[in-house]
């Protein structure tokens, strides 16, 4: 979660065992903004070694 925060993407964990990643974008998000957010999340995952 720290790596995603450093990329500017705020996520939360949920589910009974904390295995669900929650992303809550604005309802007005554009396709380009979503693509950028997914790219940043991917960078964070790569950096965290997951």
mmCIF entry with sequence, helices, sheets and N, C-alpha, C, O atoms, coordinates in Angstrom:
data_MODEL
# 
_entry.id   MODEL 
# 
_entity.id                         1 
_entity.type                       polymer 
_entity.pdbx_number_of_molecules   1 
# 
_entity_poly.entity_id                      1 
_entity_poly.type                           'polypeptide(L)' 
_entity_poly.nstd_linkage                   no 
_entity_poly.nstd_monomer                   no 
_entity_poly.pdbx_seq_one_letter_code       
;(UNK)(UNK)(UNK)(UNK)(UNK)(UNK)(UNK)(UNK)(UNK)(UNK)(UNK)(UNK)(UNK)(UNK)(UNK)(UNK)
(UNK)(UNK)(UNK)(UNK)(UNK)(UNK)(UNK)(UNK)(UNK)(UNK)(UNK)(UNK)(UNK)(UNK)(UNK)(UNK)
(UNK)(UNK)(UNK)(UNK)(UNK)(UNK)(UNK)(UNK)(UNK)(UNK)(UNK)(UNK)(UNK)(UNK)(UNK)(UNK)
(UNK)(UNK)
;
_entity_poly.pdbx_seq_one_letter_code_can   XXXXXXXXXXXXXXXXXXXXXXXXXXXXXXXXXXXXXXXXXXXXXXXXXX 
_entity_poly.pdbx_strand_id                 A 
# 
loop_
_entity_poly_seq.entity_id 
_entity_poly_seq.num 
_entity_poly_seq.mon_id 
_entity_poly_seq.hetero 
1 1  UNK n 
1 2  UNK n 
1 3  UNK n 
1 4  UNK n 
1 5  UNK n 
1 6  UNK n 
1 7  UNK n 
1 8  UNK n 
1 9  UNK n 
1 10 UNK n 
1 11 UNK n 
1 12 UNK n 
1 13 UNK n 
1 14 UNK n 
1 15 UNK n 
1 16 UNK n 
1 17 UNK n 
1 18 UNK n 
1 19 UNK n 
1 20 UNK n 
1 21 UNK n 
1 22 UNK n 
1 23 UNK n 
1 24 UNK n 
1 25 UNK n 
1 26 UNK n 
1 27 UNK n 
1 28 UNK n 
1 29 UNK n 
1 30 UNK n 
1 31 UNK n 
1 32 UNK n 
1 33 UNK n 
1 34 UNK n 
1 35 UNK n 
1 36 UNK n 
1 37 UNK n 
1 38 UNK n 
1 39 UNK n 
1 40 UNK n 
1 41 UNK n 
1 42 UNK n 
1 43 UNK n 
1 44 UNK n 
1 45 UNK n 
1 46 UNK n 
1 47 UNK n 
1 48 UNK n 
1 49 UNK n 
1 50 UNK n 
# 
_struct_asym.id          A 
_struct_asym.entity_id   1 
# 
loop_
_struct_conf.conf_type_id 
_struct_conf.id 
_struct_conf.pdbx_PDB_helix_id 
_struct_conf.beg_label_comp_id 
_struct_conf.beg_label_asym_id 
_struct_conf.beg_label_seq_id 
_struct_conf.pdbx_beg_PDB_ins_code 
_struct_conf.end_label_comp_id 
_struct_conf.end_label_asym_id 
_struct_conf.end_label_seq_id 
_struct_conf.pdbx_end_PDB_ins_code 
_struct_conf.beg_auth_comp_id 
_struct_conf.beg_auth_asym_id 
_struct_conf.beg_auth_seq_id 
_struct_conf.end_auth_comp_id 
_struct_conf.end_auth_asym_id 
_struct_conf.end_auth_seq_id 
_struct_conf.pdbx_PDB_helix_class 
_struct_conf.details 
_struct_conf.pdbx_PDB_helix_length 
HELX_P HELX_P1 AA1 UNK A 2  ? UNK A 6  ? UNK A 2  UNK A 6  1 ? 5  
HELX_P HELX_P2 AA2 UNK A 31 ? UNK A 48 ? UNK A 31 UNK A 48 1 ? 18 
# 
_struct_conf_type.id          HELX_P 
_struct_conf_type.criteria    ? 
_struct_conf_type.reference   ? 
# 
_struct_sheet.id               AA1 
_struct_sheet.type             ? 
_struct_sheet.number_strands   2 
_struct_sheet.details          ? 
# 
_struct_sheet_order.sheet_id     AA1 
_struct_sheet_order.range_id_1   1 
_struct_sheet_order.range_id_2   2 
_struct_sheet_order.offset       ? 
_struct_sheet_order.sense        anti-parallel 
# 
loop_
_struct_sheet_range.sheet_id 
_struct_sheet_range.id 
_struct_sheet_range.beg_label_comp_id 
_struct_sheet_range.beg_label_asym_id 
_struct_sheet_range.beg_label_seq_id 
_struct_sheet_range.pdbx_beg_PDB_ins_code 
_struct_sheet_range.end_label_comp_id 
_struct_sheet_range.end_label_asym_id 
_struct_sheet_range.end_label_seq_id 
_struct_sheet_range.pdbx_end_PDB_ins_code 
_struct_sheet_range.beg_auth_comp_id 
_struct_sheet_range.beg_auth_asym_id 
_struct_sheet_range.beg_auth_seq_id 
_struct_sheet_range.end_auth_comp_id 
_struct_sheet_range.end_auth_asym_id 
_struct_sheet_range.end_auth_seq_id 
AA1 1 UNK A 12 ? UNK A 14 ? UNK A 12 UNK A 14 
AA1 2 UNK A 20 ? UNK A 22 ? UNK A 20 UNK A 22 
# 
loop_
_atom_site.group_PDB 
_atom_site.id 
_atom_site.type_symbol 
_atom_site.label_atom_id 
_atom_site.label_alt_id 
_atom_site.label_comp_id 
_atom_site.label_asym_id 
_atom_site.label_entity_id 
_atom_site.label_seq_id 
_atom_site.pdbx_PDB_ins_code 
_atom_site.Cartn_x 
_atom_site.Cartn_y 
_atom_site.Cartn_z 
_atom_site.occupancy 
_atom_site.B_iso_or_equiv 
_atom_site.pdbx_formal_charge 
_atom_site.auth_seq_id 
_atom_site.auth_comp_id 
_atom_site.auth_asym_id 
_atom_site.auth_atom_id 
_atom_site.pdbx_PDB_model_num 
ATOM 1   N N  . UNK A 1 1  ? 0.822   -1.183  0.000   1.00 0.00 ? 1  UNK A N  1 
ATOM 2   C CA . UNK A 1 1  ? 0.000   0.000   0.000   1.00 0.00 ? 1  UNK A CA 1 
ATOM 3   C C  . UNK A 1 1  ? 0.870   1.251   0.000   1.00 0.00 ? 1  UNK A C  1 
ATOM 4   O O  . UNK A 1 1  ? 0.503   2.264   -0.597  1.00 0.00 ? 1  UNK A O  1 
ATOM 5   N N  . UNK A 1 2  ? 2.009   1.187   0.660   1.00 0.00 ? 2  UNK A N  1 
ATOM 6   C CA . UNK A 1 2  ? 2.907   2.346   0.694   1.00 0.00 ? 2  UNK A CA 1 
ATOM 7   C C  . UNK A 1 2  ? 3.426   2.669   -0.702  1.00 0.00 ? 2  UNK A C  1 
ATOM 8   O O  . UNK A 1 2  ? 3.501   3.837   -1.082  1.00 0.00 ? 2  UNK A O  1 
ATOM 9   N N  . UNK A 1 3  ? 3.785   1.642   -1.468  1.00 0.00 ? 3  UNK A N  1 
ATOM 10  C CA . UNK A 1 3  ? 4.282   1.871   -2.827  1.00 0.00 ? 3  UNK A CA 1 
ATOM 11  C C  . UNK A 1 3  ? 3.211   2.509   -3.700  1.00 0.00 ? 3  UNK A C  1 
ATOM 12  O O  . UNK A 1 3  ? 3.522   3.377   -4.516  1.00 0.00 ? 3  UNK A O  1 
ATOM 13  N N  . UNK A 1 4  ? 1.965   2.100   -3.546  1.00 0.00 ? 4  UNK A N  1 
ATOM 14  C CA . UNK A 1 4  ? 0.897   2.710   -4.345  1.00 0.00 ? 4  UNK A CA 1 
ATOM 15  C C  . UNK A 1 4  ? 0.664   4.154   -3.919  1.00 0.00 ? 4  UNK A C  1 
ATOM 16  O O  . UNK A 1 4  ? 0.383   5.012   -4.755  1.00 0.00 ? 4  UNK A O  1 
ATOM 17  N N  . UNK A 1 5  ? 0.780   4.420   -2.637  1.00 0.00 ? 5  UNK A N  1 
ATOM 18  C CA . UNK A 1 5  ? 0.633   5.796   -2.140  1.00 0.00 ? 5  UNK A CA 1 
ATOM 19  C C  . UNK A 1 5  ? 1.718   6.692   -2.728  1.00 0.00 ? 5  UNK A C  1 
ATOM 20  O O  . UNK A 1 5  ? 1.456   7.839   -3.089  1.00 0.00 ? 5  UNK A O  1 
ATOM 21  N N  . UNK A 1 6  ? 2.936   6.164   -2.823  1.00 0.00 ? 6  UNK A N  1 
ATOM 22  C CA . UNK A 1 6  ? 4.040   6.926   -3.405  1.00 0.00 ? 6  UNK A CA 1 
ATOM 23  C C  . UNK A 1 6  ? 3.808   7.214   -4.888  1.00 0.00 ? 6  UNK A C  1 
ATOM 24  O O  . UNK A 1 6  ? 4.331   8.195   -5.416  1.00 0.00 ? 6  UNK A O  1 
ATOM 25  N N  . UNK A 1 7  ? 3.026   6.366   -5.563  1.00 0.00 ? 7  UNK A N  1 
ATOM 26  C CA . UNK A 1 7  ? 2.674   6.575   -6.968  1.00 0.00 ? 7  UNK A CA 1 
ATOM 27  C C  . UNK A 1 7  ? 1.458   7.482   -7.112  1.00 0.00 ? 7  UNK A C  1 
ATOM 28  O O  . UNK A 1 7  ? 1.065   7.821   -8.228  1.00 0.00 ? 7  UNK A O  1 
ATOM 29  N N  . UNK A 1 8  ? 0.862   7.876   -5.995  1.00 0.00 ? 8  UNK A N  1 
ATOM 30  C CA . UNK A 1 8  ? -0.296  8.754   -6.038  1.00 0.00 ? 8  UNK A CA 1 
ATOM 31  C C  . UNK A 1 8  ? -1.619  8.030   -6.200  1.00 0.00 ? 8  UNK A C  1 
ATOM 32  O O  . UNK A 1 8  ? -2.625  8.638   -6.565  1.00 0.00 ? 8  UNK A O  1 
ATOM 33  N N  . UNK A 1 9  ? -1.618  6.727   -5.926  1.00 0.00 ? 9  UNK A N  1 
ATOM 34  C CA . UNK A 1 9  ? -2.834  5.917   -6.040  1.00 0.00 ? 9  UNK A CA 1 
ATOM 35  C C  . UNK A 1 9  ? -3.202  5.418   -4.640  1.00 0.00 ? 9  UNK A C  1 
ATOM 36  O O  . UNK A 1 9  ? -2.442  4.687   -4.006  1.00 0.00 ? 9  UNK A O  1 
ATOM 37  N N  . UNK A 1 10 ? -4.364  5.822   -4.183  1.00 0.00 ? 10 UNK A N  1 
ATOM 38  C CA . UNK A 1 10 ? -4.822  5.396   -2.865  1.00 0.00 ? 10 UNK A CA 1 
ATOM 39  C C  . UNK A 1 10 ? -5.723  4.178   -3.010  1.00 0.00 ? 10 UNK A C  1 
ATOM 40  O O  . UNK A 1 10 ? -6.723  4.217   -3.728  1.00 0.00 ? 10 UNK A O  1 
ATOM 41  N N  . UNK A 1 11 ? -5.368  3.112   -2.332  1.00 0.00 ? 11 UNK A N  1 
ATOM 42  C CA . UNK A 1 11 ? -6.152  1.888   -2.365  1.00 0.00 ? 11 UNK A CA 1 
ATOM 43  C C  . UNK A 1 11 ? -6.464  1.465   -0.937  1.00 0.00 ? 11 UNK A C  1 
ATOM 44  O O  . UNK A 1 11 ? -5.850  1.951   0.012   1.00 0.00 ? 11 UNK A O  1 
ATOM 45  N N  . UNK A 1 12 ? -7.393  0.585   -0.797  1.00 0.00 ? 12 UNK A N  1 
ATOM 46  C CA . UNK A 1 12 ? -7.722  0.013   0.497   1.00 0.00 ? 12 UNK A CA 1 
ATOM 47  C C  . UNK A 1 12 ? -7.825  -1.490  0.363   1.00 0.00 ? 12 UNK A C  1 
ATOM 48  O O  . UNK A 1 12 ? -8.018  -2.016  -0.733  1.00 0.00 ? 12 UNK A O  1 
ATOM 49  N N  . UNK A 1 13 ? -7.696  -2.172  1.474   1.00 0.00 ? 13 UNK A N  1 
ATOM 50  C CA . UNK A 1 13 ? -7.837  -3.622  1.479   1.00 0.00 ? 13 UNK A CA 1 
ATOM 51  C C  . UNK A 1 13 ? -9.142  -3.979  2.155   1.00 0.00 ? 13 UNK A C  1 
ATOM 52  O O  . UNK A 1 13 ? -9.566  -3.303  3.092   1.00 0.00 ? 13 UNK A O  1 
ATOM 53  N N  . UNK A 1 14 ? -9.774  -5.026  1.690   1.00 0.00 ? 14 UNK A N  1 
ATOM 54  C CA . UNK A 1 14 ? -11.040 -5.457  2.264   1.00 0.00 ? 14 UNK A CA 1 
ATOM 55  C C  . UNK A 1 14 ? -11.166 -6.965  2.183   1.00 0.00 ? 14 UNK A C  1 
ATOM 56  O O  . UNK A 1 14 ? -10.198 -7.680  1.924   1.00 0.00 ? 14 UNK A O  1 
ATOM 57  N N  . UNK A 1 15 ? -12.369 -7.423  2.407   1.00 0.00 ? 15 UNK A N  1 
ATOM 58  C CA . UNK A 1 15 ? -12.622 -8.864  2.412   1.00 0.00 ? 15 UNK A CA 1 
ATOM 59  C C  . UNK A 1 15 ? -12.323 -9.463  3.771   1.00 0.00 ? 15 UNK A C  1 
ATOM 60  O O  . UNK A 1 15 ? -11.712 -8.818  4.622   1.00 0.00 ? 15 UNK A O  1 
ATOM 61  N N  . UNK A 1 16 ? -12.745 -10.671 3.968   1.00 0.00 ? 16 UNK A N  1 
ATOM 62  C CA . UNK A 1 16 ? -12.574 -11.336 5.262   1.00 0.00 ? 16 UNK A CA 1 
ATOM 63  C C  . UNK A 1 16 ? -11.111 -11.512 5.653   1.00 0.00 ? 16 UNK A C  1 
ATOM 64  O O  . UNK A 1 16 ? -10.767 -11.479 6.834   1.00 0.00 ? 16 UNK A O  1 
ATOM 65  N N  . UNK A 1 17 ? -10.263 -11.699 4.663   1.00 0.00 ? 17 UNK A N  1 
ATOM 66  C CA . UNK A 1 17 ? -8.844  -11.958 4.938   1.00 0.00 ? 17 UNK A CA 1 
ATOM 67  C C  . UNK A 1 17 ? -7.927  -10.870 4.386   1.00 0.00 ? 17 UNK A C  1 
ATOM 68  O O  . UNK A 1 17 ? -6.718  -11.073 4.278   1.00 0.00 ? 17 UNK A O  1 
ATOM 69  N N  . UNK A 1 18 ? -8.499  -9.711  4.035   1.00 0.00 ? 18 UNK A N  1 
ATOM 70  C CA . UNK A 1 18 ? -7.696  -8.616  3.512   1.00 0.00 ? 18 UNK A CA 1 
ATOM 71  C C  . UNK A 1 18 ? -7.098  -8.885  2.155   1.00 0.00 ? 18 UNK A C  1 
ATOM 72  O O  . UNK A 1 18 ? -6.025  -8.377  1.832   1.00 0.00 ? 18 UNK A O  1 
ATOM 73  N N  . UNK A 1 19 ? -7.793  -9.691  1.345   1.00 0.00 ? 19 UNK A N  1 
ATOM 74  C CA . UNK A 1 19 ? -7.255  -10.064 0.042   1.00 0.00 ? 19 UNK A CA 1 
ATOM 75  C C  . UNK A 1 19 ? -7.952  -9.351  -1.118  1.00 0.00 ? 19 UNK A C  1 
ATOM 76  O O  . UNK A 1 19 ? -7.713  -9.679  -2.280  1.00 0.00 ? 19 UNK A O  1 
ATOM 77  N N  . UNK A 1 20 ? -8.805  -8.385  -0.809  1.00 0.00 ? 20 UNK A N  1 
ATOM 78  C CA . UNK A 1 20 ? -9.512  -7.631  -1.835  1.00 0.00 ? 20 UNK A CA 1 
ATOM 79  C C  . UNK A 1 20 ? -8.903  -6.233  -1.904  1.00 0.00 ? 20 UNK A C  1 
ATOM 80  O O  . UNK A 1 20 ? -8.791  -5.549  -0.886  1.00 0.00 ? 20 UNK A O  1 
ATOM 81  N N  . UNK A 1 21 ? -8.514  -5.814  -3.098  1.00 0.00 ? 21 UNK A N  1 
ATOM 82  C CA . UNK A 1 21 ? -7.981  -4.471  -3.295  1.00 0.00 ? 21 UNK A CA 1 
ATOM 83  C C  . UNK A 1 21 ? -9.142  -3.578  -3.719  1.00 0.00 ? 21 UNK A C  1 
ATOM 84  O O  . UNK A 1 21 ? -9.835  -3.871  -4.693  1.00 0.00 ? 21 UNK A O  1 
ATOM 85  N N  . UNK A 1 22 ? -9.347  -2.494  -2.988  1.00 0.00 ? 22 UNK A N  1 
ATOM 86  C CA . UNK A 1 22 ? -10.427 -1.565  -3.298  1.00 0.00 ? 22 UNK A CA 1 
ATOM 87  C C  . UNK A 1 22 ? -9.859  -0.293  -3.909  1.00 0.00 ? 22 UNK A C  1 
ATOM 88  O O  . UNK A 1 22 ? -8.961  0.342   -3.356  1.00 0.00 ? 22 UNK A O  1 
ATOM 89  N N  . UNK A 1 23 ? -10.401 0.056   -5.049  1.00 0.00 ? 23 UNK A N  1 
ATOM 90  C CA . UNK A 1 23 ? -10.038 1.295   -5.719  1.00 0.00 ? 23 UNK A CA 1 
ATOM 91  C C  . UNK A 1 23 ? -11.343 2.053   -5.926  1.00 0.00 ? 23 UNK A C  1 
ATOM 92  O O  . UNK A 1 23 ? -12.289 1.505   -6.492  1.00 0.00 ? 23 UNK A O  1 
ATOM 93  N N  . UNK A 1 24 ? -11.409 3.293   -5.480  1.00 0.00 ? 24 UNK A N  1 
ATOM 94  C CA . UNK A 1 24 ? -12.639 4.065   -5.581  1.00 0.00 ? 24 UNK A CA 1 
ATOM 95  C C  . UNK A 1 24 ? -12.454 5.351   -6.351  1.00 0.00 ? 24 UNK A C  1 
ATOM 96  O O  . UNK A 1 24 ? -12.370 6.425   -5.754  1.00 0.00 ? 24 UNK A O  1 
ATOM 97  N N  . UNK A 1 25 ? -12.387 5.259   -7.696  1.00 0.00 ? 25 UNK A N  1 
ATOM 98  C CA . UNK A 1 25 ? -12.210 6.484   -8.474  1.00 0.00 ? 25 UNK A CA 1 
ATOM 99  C C  . UNK A 1 25 ? -13.486 7.327   -8.486  1.00 0.00 ? 25 UNK A C  1 
ATOM 100 O O  . UNK A 1 25 ? -14.574 6.840   -8.179  1.00 0.00 ? 25 UNK A O  1 
ATOM 101 N N  . UNK A 1 26 ? -13.333 8.558   -8.834  1.00 0.00 ? 26 UNK A N  1 
ATOM 102 C CA . UNK A 1 26 ? -14.472 9.460   -9.022  1.00 0.00 ? 26 UNK A CA 1 
ATOM 103 C C  . UNK A 1 26 ? -15.397 8.893   -10.095 1.00 0.00 ? 26 UNK A C  1 
ATOM 104 O O  . UNK A 1 26 ? -14.940 8.195   -11.001 1.00 0.00 ? 26 UNK A O  1 
ATOM 105 N N  . UNK A 1 27 ? -16.664 9.180   -10.002 1.00 0.00 ? 27 UNK A N  1 
ATOM 106 C CA . UNK A 1 27 ? -17.595 8.738   -11.040 1.00 0.00 ? 27 UNK A CA 1 
ATOM 107 C C  . UNK A 1 27 ? -17.386 9.499   -12.345 1.00 0.00 ? 27 UNK A C  1 
ATOM 108 O O  . UNK A 1 27 ? -17.939 9.123   -13.380 1.00 0.00 ? 27 UNK A O  1 
ATOM 109 N N  . UNK A 1 28 ? -16.597 10.558  -12.301 1.00 0.00 ? 28 UNK A N  1 
ATOM 110 C CA . UNK A 1 28 ? -16.340 11.362  -13.495 1.00 0.00 ? 28 UNK A CA 1 
ATOM 111 C C  . UNK A 1 28 ? -14.978 11.064  -14.114 1.00 0.00 ? 28 UNK A C  1 
ATOM 112 O O  . UNK A 1 28 ? -14.485 11.853  -14.919 1.00 0.00 ? 28 UNK A O  1 
ATOM 113 N N  . UNK A 1 29 ? -14.371 9.952   -13.759 1.00 0.00 ? 29 UNK A N  1 
ATOM 114 C CA . UNK A 1 29 ? -13.038 9.614   -14.252 1.00 0.00 ? 29 UNK A CA 1 
ATOM 115 C C  . UNK A 1 29 ? -13.103 9.298   -15.751 1.00 0.00 ? 29 UNK A C  1 
ATOM 116 O O  . UNK A 1 29 ? -14.046 8.671   -16.235 1.00 0.00 ? 29 UNK A O  1 
ATOM 117 N N  . UNK A 1 30 ? -12.080 9.749   -16.458 1.00 0.00 ? 30 UNK A N  1 
ATOM 118 C CA . UNK A 1 30 ? -12.019 9.477   -17.896 1.00 0.00 ? 30 UNK A CA 1 
ATOM 119 C C  . UNK A 1 30 ? -11.272 8.173   -18.151 1.00 0.00 ? 30 UNK A C  1 
ATOM 120 O O  . UNK A 1 30 ? -10.601 7.646   -17.264 1.00 0.00 ? 30 UNK A O  1 
ATOM 121 N N  . UNK A 1 31 ? -11.394 7.665   -19.357 1.00 0.00 ? 31 UNK A N  1 
ATOM 122 C CA . UNK A 1 31 ? -10.686 6.440   -19.720 1.00 0.00 ? 31 UNK A CA 1 
ATOM 123 C C  . UNK A 1 31 ? -9.173  6.649   -19.615 1.00 0.00 ? 31 UNK A C  1 
ATOM 124 O O  . UNK A 1 31 ? -8.453  5.756   -19.169 1.00 0.00 ? 31 UNK A O  1 
ATOM 125 N N  . UNK A 1 32 ? -8.693  7.821   -20.023 1.00 0.00 ? 32 UNK A N  1 
ATOM 126 C CA . UNK A 1 32 ? -7.253  8.122   -19.957 1.00 0.00 ? 32 UNK A CA 1 
ATOM 127 C C  . UNK A 1 32 ? -6.777  8.171   -18.503 1.00 0.00 ? 32 UNK A C  1 
ATOM 128 O O  . UNK A 1 32 ? -5.692  7.682   -18.188 1.00 0.00 ? 32 UNK A O  1 
ATOM 129 N N  . UNK A 1 33 ? -7.579  8.757   -17.623 1.00 0.00 ? 33 UNK A N  1 
ATOM 130 C CA . UNK A 1 33 ? -7.208  8.814   -16.197 1.00 0.00 ? 33 UNK A CA 1 
ATOM 131 C C  . UNK A 1 33 ? -7.184  7.418   -15.588 1.00 0.00 ? 33 UNK A C  1 
ATOM 132 O O  . UNK A 1 33 ? -6.315  7.111   -14.772 1.00 0.00 ? 33 UNK A O  1 
ATOM 133 N N  . UNK A 1 34 ? -8.133  6.569   -15.979 1.00 0.00 ? 34 UNK A N  1 
ATOM 134 C CA . UNK A 1 34 ? -8.155  5.192   -15.480 1.00 0.00 ? 34 UNK A CA 1 
ATOM 135 C C  . UNK A 1 34 ? -6.918  4.439   -15.949 1.00 0.00 ? 34 UNK A C  1 
ATOM 136 O O  . UNK A 1 34 ? -6.308  3.701   -15.175 1.00 0.00 ? 34 UNK A O  1 
ATOM 137 N N  . UNK A 1 35 ? -6.544  4.623   -17.215 1.00 0.00 ? 35 UNK A N  1 
ATOM 138 C CA . UNK A 1 35 ? -5.348  3.966   -17.749 1.00 0.00 ? 35 UNK A CA 1 
ATOM 139 C C  . UNK A 1 35 ? -4.103  4.427   -17.002 1.00 0.00 ? 35 UNK A C  1 
ATOM 140 O O  . UNK A 1 35 ? -3.224  3.621   -16.696 1.00 0.00 ? 35 UNK A O  1 
ATOM 141 N N  . UNK A 1 36 ? -4.028  5.719   -16.710 1.00 0.00 ? 36 UNK A N  1 
ATOM 142 C CA . UNK A 1 36 ? -2.878  6.236   -15.962 1.00 0.00 ? 36 UNK A CA 1 
ATOM 143 C C  . UNK A 1 36 ? -2.840  5.640   -14.558 1.00 0.00 ? 36 UNK A C  1 
ATOM 144 O O  . UNK A 1 36 ? -1.773  5.251   -14.083 1.00 0.00 ? 36 UNK A O  1 
ATOM 145 N N  . UNK A 1 37 ? -3.970  5.563   -13.900 1.00 0.00 ? 37 UNK A N  1 
ATOM 146 C CA . UNK A 1 37 ? -4.022  4.995   -12.551 1.00 0.00 ? 37 UNK A CA 1 
ATOM 147 C C  . UNK A 1 37 ? -3.625  3.535   -12.525 1.00 0.00 ? 37 UNK A C  1 
ATOM 148 O O  . UNK A 1 37 ? -2.915  3.095   -11.620 1.00 0.00 ? 37 UNK A O  1 
ATOM 149 N N  . UNK A 1 38 ? -4.081  2.779   -13.515 1.00 0.00 ? 38 UNK A N  1 
ATOM 150 C CA . UNK A 1 38 ? -3.719  1.361   -13.600 1.00 0.00 ? 38 UNK A CA 1 
ATOM 151 C C  . UNK A 1 38 ? -2.220  1.223   -13.848 1.00 0.00 ? 38 UNK A C  1 
ATOM 152 O O  . UNK A 1 38 ? -1.572  0.343   -13.280 1.00 0.00 ? 38 UNK A O  1 
ATOM 153 N N  . UNK A 1 39 ? -1.671  2.087   -14.691 1.00 0.00 ? 39 UNK A N  1 
ATOM 154 C CA . UNK A 1 39 ? -0.229  2.070   -14.939 1.00 0.00 ? 39 UNK A CA 1 
ATOM 155 C C  . UNK A 1 39 ? 0.566   2.367   -13.681 1.00 0.00 ? 39 UNK A C  1 
ATOM 156 O O  . UNK A 1 39 ? 1.574   1.717   -13.406 1.00 0.00 ? 39 UNK A O  1 
ATOM 157 N N  . UNK A 1 40 ? 0.111   3.348   -12.921 1.00 0.00 ? 40 UNK A N  1 
ATOM 158 C CA . UNK A 1 40 ? 0.795   3.689   -11.669 1.00 0.00 ? 40 UNK A CA 1 
ATOM 159 C C  . UNK A 1 40 ? 0.690   2.558   -10.656 1.00 0.00 ? 40 UNK A C  1 
ATOM 160 O O  . UNK A 1 40 ? 1.649   2.270   -9.940  1.00 0.00 ? 40 UNK A O  1 
ATOM 161 N N  . UNK A 1 41 ? -0.474  1.916   -10.594 1.00 0.00 ? 41 UNK A N  1 
ATOM 162 C CA . UNK A 1 41 ? -0.638  0.786   -9.682  1.00 0.00 ? 41 UNK A CA 1 
ATOM 163 C C  . UNK A 1 41 ? 0.300   -0.346  -10.083 1.00 0.00 ? 41 UNK A C  1 
ATOM 164 O O  . UNK A 1 41 ? 0.892   -0.997  -9.221  1.00 0.00 ? 41 UNK A O  1 
ATOM 165 N N  . UNK A 1 42 ? 0.439   -0.584  -11.386 1.00 0.00 ? 42 UNK A N  1 
ATOM 166 C CA . UNK A 1 42 ? 1.374   -1.600  -11.864 1.00 0.00 ? 42 UNK A CA 1 
ATOM 167 C C  . UNK A 1 42 ? 2.809   -1.297  -11.464 1.00 0.00 ? 42 UNK A C  1 
ATOM 168 O O  . UNK A 1 42 ? 3.549   -2.196  -11.064 1.00 0.00 ? 42 UNK A O  1 
ATOM 169 N N  . UNK A 1 43 ? 3.207   -0.028  -11.572 1.00 0.00 ? 43 UNK A N  1 
ATOM 170 C CA . UNK A 1 43 ? 4.558   0.368   -11.144 1.00 0.00 ? 43 UNK A CA 1 
ATOM 171 C C  . UNK A 1 43 ? 4.760   0.111   -9.659  1.00 0.00 ? 43 UNK A C  1 
ATOM 172 O O  . UNK A 1 43 ? 5.816   -0.360  -9.237  1.00 0.00 ? 43 UNK A O  1 
ATOM 173 N N  . UNK A 1 44 ? 3.734   0.426   -8.868  1.00 0.00 ? 44 UNK A N  1 
ATOM 174 C CA . UNK A 1 44 ? 3.820   0.217   -7.419  1.00 0.00 ? 44 UNK A CA 1 
ATOM 175 C C  . UNK A 1 44 ? 3.964   -1.271  -7.095  1.00 0.00 ? 44 UNK A C  1 
ATOM 176 O O  . UNK A 1 44 ? 4.750   -1.652  -6.228  1.00 0.00 ? 44 UNK A O  1 
ATOM 177 N N  . UNK A 1 45 ? 3.206   -2.099  -7.791  1.00 0.00 ? 45 UNK A N  1 
ATOM 178 C CA . UNK A 1 45 ? 3.287   -3.556  -7.568  1.00 0.00 ? 45 UNK A CA 1 
ATOM 179 C C  . UNK A 1 45 ? 4.675   -4.067  -7.941  1.00 0.00 ? 45 UNK A C  1 
ATOM 180 O O  . UNK A 1 45 ? 5.266   -4.865  -7.213  1.00 0.00 ? 45 UNK A O  1 
ATOM 181 N N  . UNK A 1 46 ? 5.191   -3.603  -9.077  1.00 0.00 ? 46 UNK A N  1 
ATOM 182 C CA . UNK A 1 46 ? 6.535   -4.009  -9.497  1.00 0.00 ? 46 UNK A CA 1 
ATOM 183 C C  . UNK A 1 46 ? 7.576   -3.603  -8.466  1.00 0.00 ? 46 UNK A C  1 
ATOM 184 O O  . UNK A 1 46 ? 8.464   -4.386  -8.129  1.00 0.00 ? 46 UNK A O  1 
ATOM 185 N N  . UNK A 1 47 ? 7.465   -2.374  -7.966  1.00 0.00 ? 47 UNK A N  1 
ATOM 186 C CA . UNK A 1 47 ? 8.444   -1.859  -7.004  1.00 0.00 ? 47 UNK A CA 1 
ATOM 187 C C  . UNK A 1 47 ? 8.351   -2.607  -5.668  1.00 0.00 ? 47 UNK A C  1 
ATOM 188 O O  . UNK A 1 47 ? 9.362   -2.806  -4.994  1.00 0.00 ? 47 UNK A O  1 
ATOM 189 N N  . UNK A 1 48 ? 7.156   -3.012  -5.295  1.00 0.00 ? 48 UNK A N  1 
ATOM 190 C CA . UNK A 1 48 ? 6.976   -3.694  -4.015  1.00 0.00 ? 48 UNK A CA 1 
ATOM 191 C C  . UNK A 1 48 ? 7.394   -5.172  -4.100  1.00 0.00 ? 48 UNK A C  1 
ATOM 192 O O  . UNK A 1 48 ? 7.504   -5.851  -3.079  1.00 0.00 ? 48 UNK A O  1 
ATOM 193 N N  . UNK A 1 49 ? 7.624   -5.655  -5.320  1.00 0.00 ? 49 UNK A N  1 
ATOM 194 C CA . UNK A 1 49 ? 8.098   -7.028  -5.481  1.00 0.00 ? 49 UNK A CA 1 
ATOM 195 C C  . UNK A 1 49 ? 7.004   -8.059  -5.321  1.00 0.00 ? 49 UNK A C  1 
ATOM 196 O O  . UNK A 1 49 ? 7.278   -9.206  -4.966  1.00 0.00 ? 49 UNK A O  1 
ATOM 197 N N  . UNK A 1 50 ? 5.760   -7.666  -5.579  1.00 0.00 ? 50 UNK A N  1 
ATOM 198 C CA . UNK A 1 50 ? 4.661   -8.624  -5.422  1.00 0.00 ? 50 UNK A CA 1 
ATOM 199 C C  . UNK A 1 50 ? 4.451   -9.456  -6.648  1.00 0.00 ? 50 UNK A C  1 
ATOM 200 O O  . UNK A 1 50 ? 3.562   -10.307 -6.672  1.00 0.00 ? 50 UNK A O  1 
# 
